[in-house]
């Protein structure tokens, strides 16, 4: 499979590579607040990925057939719902 040089993905990758190589060093100061903000963004992203993974994990299990979806009822439950319950009078 040959990659065309004129493809937009290839051009974007080369452009980012050249911009990254041509950047000069920055004389910047990162204080504790900046480090705390970076840590907060990383931990929030990890927590978001874990929650999304949990949601899609149950969908994956029901797709594979290991677990049933919660909306699906078993055959025994359908029969119980269809049959009226007779209770003795007191």
Phi and psi in degrees as a GROMACS rama.xvg file:
@    title "Ramachandran Plot"
@    xaxis  label "Phi"
@    yaxis  label "Psi"
@TYPE xy
-99.0038  139.597  UNK-2
-96.523  128.001  UNK-3
-74.9505  137.501  UNK-4
-69.8251  -21.2287  UNK-5
-88.1642  2.31256  UNK-6
-66.9906  146.026  UNK-7
-67.4877  -33.6934  UNK-8
-66.5442  -41.338  UNK-9
-66.0311  -41.6828  UNK-10
-66.2718  -39.6186  UNK-11
-65.185  -40.0588  UNK-12
-64.6857  -44.6469  UNK-13
-64.7202  -39.6341  UNK-14
-61.9502  -45.9707  UNK-15
-64.8207  -35.7838  UNK-16
-64.5216  -45.9286  UNK-17
-67.9197  -37.3329  UNK-18
-66.2725  -40.1049  UNK-19
-66.0317  -34.3469  UNK-20
-76.9854  -26.8456  UNK-21
-89.7532  -6.78809  UNK-22
-71.3291  136.207  UNK-23
-87.3352  166.04  UNK-24
-67.6755  139.335  UNK-25
-101.005  135.359  UNK-26
-98.3308  82.9069  UNK-27
-118.614  157.502  UNK-28
-116.152  126.676  UNK-29
-109.246  114.44  UNK-30
-89.4876  -176.643  UNK-31
-65.2257  -32.4547  UNK-32
-63.6997  -37.9772  UNK-33
-67.9743  -42.8901  UNK-34
-62.6864  -39.3249  UNK-35
-64.9022  -39.8385  UNK-36
-66.1962  -41.1916  UNK-37
-63.4431  -42.5903  UNK-38
-63.0458  -39.936  UNK-39
-65.0929  -41.3645  UNK-40
-65.2077  -42.1019  UNK-41
-64.3339  -45.9246  UNK-42
-66.6581  -37.7209  UNK-43
-65.0083  -39.6165  UNK-44
-65.4792  -40.7404  UNK-45
-65.0104  -42.4669  UNK-46
-63.9583  -40.4375  UNK-47
-63.4901  -41.3625  UNK-48
-64.7792  -38.5637  UNK-49
-65.7851  -41.3976  UNK-50
-66.3354  -44.2249  UNK-51
-63.8448  -39.3444  UNK-52
-63.0135  -39.2521  UNK-53
-64.1502  -42.8166  UNK-54
-64.3547  -45.2765  UNK-55
-77.1848  -21.0561  UNK-56
-65.2132  -43.4374  UNK-57
-66.7698  -36.2748  UNK-58
-65.4097  -39.5912  UNK-59
-64.3486  -43.1637  UNK-60
-64.0313  -39.1439  UNK-61
-71.613  -30.7766  UNK-62
-68.7341  -40.7767  UNK-63
-72.1857  -27.7875  UNK-64
104.362  8.96745  UNK-65
-75.5634  -37.8834  UNK-66
-126.467  149.674  UNK-67
-87.609  153.349  UNK-68
-71.6689  156.777  UNK-69
-67.9889  -27.52  UNK-70
-73.2388  -19.7963  UNK-71
-85.4163  131.024  UNK-72
-103.769  151.325  UNK-73
-73.9935  167.968  UNK-74
-64.5342  -37.55  UNK-75
-64.7907  -35.0344  UNK-76
-70.3802  -35.7777  UNK-77
-63.8528  -40.983  UNK-78
-65.6845  -39.1626  UNK-79
-66.379  -36.267  UNK-80
-71.3242  -35.493  UNK-81
-74.7267  -32.9748  UNK-82
-86.3073  124.828  UNK-83
-69.6234  144.883  UNK-84
-85.8814  126.15  UNK-85
-103.562  120.22  UNK-86
-113.7  139.99  UNK-87
-70.7022  144.289  UNK-88
-74.0268  149.832  UNK-89
